Amino acid sequence: MRGFAVFALLVPVAAAAIGCGGLISRLPTTPTPVIVTETFTGTLTVNGAATHNVFTSATGAVTATLTSLGETAPAKVGFSMGTLAGATCSAVLTNDNAVVTSVLTGTVSTLGGSLCVRVYDVGVLTEPVPYTFTVSHP
């Protein structure tokens, strides 16, 4: 009889636990943001710089990758990523020794972030250089 009493107590506890599981699965969740990859191109001039704006729609990781510096790539260029406020780009991540395949990785912590990515001559260019970079962001 004692075994039956323990069994009788366990059945309602198990049923209650199963019932709670159903409620937990119906709680709202945060959707996974869609990652967008944008490609930017241009020509970097001697002693020049080029800035491109990027607008995010959610929080998350942002990665900028320098993918091309023309047929004869210079020894290095500057590559930076930062925040955009009006027309001002404030660099947060900077690489003054960037080469093809250099990567900058940061995190957007606000919804609808305004970012900027900049390519610039660090004093080594002797002629204009075409560039391409990609930015992956939420």
C-alpha positions as CSV (number, residue, x, y, z in Angstrom):
1,M,0.0,0.0,0.0
2,R,2.9,2.3,0.8
3,G,4.2,1.9,-2.8
4,F,0.8,2.9,-4.2
5,A,0.8,6.1,-2.1
6,V,4.2,7.1,-3.4
7,F,3.0,6.4,-7.0
8,A,-0.2,8.4,-6.4
9,L,1.9,11.4,-5.3
10,L,4.3,11.2,-8.2
11,V,1.7,11.2,-10.9
12,P,0.3,14.6,-10.1
13,V,3.8,16.1,-9.7
14,A,4.8,14.7,-13.1
15,A,1.7,16.0,-14.7
16,A,2.3,19.5,-13.2
17,A,5.8,19.5,-14.5
18,I,4.6,18.6,-18.0
19,G,2.0,21.3,-17.8
20,C,4.6,23.9,-17.0
21,G,6.8,22.8,-19.9
22,G,4.0,23.8,-22.2
23,L,3.8,27.3,-20.8
24,I,7.6,27.8,-21.0
25,S,7.7,27.0,-24.7
26,R,5.1,29.7,-25.4
27,L,7.1,32.5,-23.9
28,P,8.3,35.1,-26.4
29,T,11.8,34.8,-27.7
30,T,14.2,37.2,-29.4
31,P,14.4,36.5,-33.1
32,T,17.9,35.8,-34.5
33,P,18.8,38.9,-36.6
34,V,19.3,38.5,-40.3
35,I,23.0,39.1,-41.2
36,V,23.5,41.4,-44.2
37,T,26.8,41.6,-46.1
38,E,27.5,44.8,-48.0
39,T,30.3,45.4,-50.5
40,F,32.0,48.8,-50.8
41,T,34.4,49.8,-53.6
42,G,36.3,52.9,-54.5
43,T,39.7,54.3,-55.3
44,L,42.1,55.4,-52.5
45,T,44.2,58.4,-53.6
46,V,47.7,59.4,-52.4
47,N,47.3,60.9,-48.9
48,G,43.6,60.4,-49.3
49,A,40.8,58.5,-47.4
50,A,37.4,57.2,-48.2
51,T,34.6,56.7,-45.6
52,H,31.5,54.5,-46.1
53,N,28.4,54.5,-43.9
54,V,26.8,51.3,-42.6
55,F,23.4,51.2,-40.9
56,T,22.4,48.2,-38.7
57,S,18.9,47.0,-37.8
58,A,19.7,45.0,-34.7
59,T,22.4,44.4,-32.1
60,G,25.2,41.9,-32.7
61,A,28.6,41.4,-34.3
62,V,29.9,43.5,-37.2
63,T,32.8,42.4,-39.3
64,A,34.6,44.5,-41.9
65,T,37.1,42.6,-44.2
66,L,39.5,44.3,-46.6
67,T,39.1,42.0,-49.7
68,S,41.1,43.8,-52.5
69,L,43.7,46.5,-53.0
70,G,44.1,46.3,-56.7
71,E,46.5,44.2,-58.8
72,T,49.6,45.5,-57.1
73,A,48.7,46.0,-53.5
74,P,50.5,48.5,-51.4
75,A,52.5,47.4,-48.4
76,K,49.8,48.6,-46.1
77,V,46.9,51.0,-45.8
78,G,44.8,52.2,-42.9
79,F,41.5,50.5,-42.2
80,S,39.1,51.6,-39.4
81,M,35.6,51.2,-38.2
82,G,33.7,53.4,-35.8
83,T,30.5,55.2,-35.0
84,L,28.7,57.8,-37.1
85,A,27.2,60.8,-35.5
86,G,25.8,63.2,-38.2
87,A,28.6,63.6,-40.7
88,T,31.4,62.7,-38.1
89,C,33.0,59.3,-38.1
90,S,34.7,58.5,-34.8
91,A,37.1,55.6,-35.2
92,V,36.8,52.9,-32.5
93,L,38.8,50.1,-34.2
94,T,41.9,51.1,-36.2
95,N,44.5,49.1,-38.1
96,D,47.3,51.3,-39.6
97,N,49.0,48.2,-41.1
98,A,46.1,46.7,-43.0
99,V,46.6,44.4,-45.9
100,V,44.2,42.3,-48.0
101,T,42.3,39.9,-45.7
102,S,42.6,42.3,-42.7
103,V,39.5,42.1,-40.5
104,L,38.0,44.5,-38.0
105,T,35.4,43.0,-35.6
106,G,33.1,44.9,-33.3
107,T,29.7,44.7,-31.6
108,V,26.7,47.0,-32.1
109,S,25.0,47.4,-28.8
110,T,22.1,49.6,-29.8
111,L,19.2,49.0,-32.2
112,G,19.6,50.9,-35.5
113,G,23.3,51.6,-35.1
114,S,25.1,54.0,-37.5
115,L,28.6,52.9,-38.3
116,C,31.4,54.0,-40.6
117,V,34.2,52.1,-42.2
118,R,37.2,54.0,-43.5
119,V,40.2,53.2,-45.8
120,Y,43.1,55.6,-45.8
121,D,46.6,56.1,-47.0
122,V,49.2,55.8,-44.1
123,G,51.9,57.6,-46.2
124,V,53.0,54.7,-48.4
125,L,50.9,55.2,-51.6
126,T,52.7,56.5,-54.7
127,E,49.6,56.2,-57.0
128,P,45.8,55.7,-56.6
129,V,44.7,52.2,-55.5
130,P,41.3,50.6,-56.1
131,Y,39.9,48.9,-52.9
132,T,37.1,46.6,-52.0
133,F,35.9,45.6,-48.5
134,T,32.8,43.9,-47.2
135,V,30.9,44.6,-44.0
136,S,28.7,41.9,-42.4
137,H,26.2,43.1,-39.8
138,P,22.8,42.6,-38.3
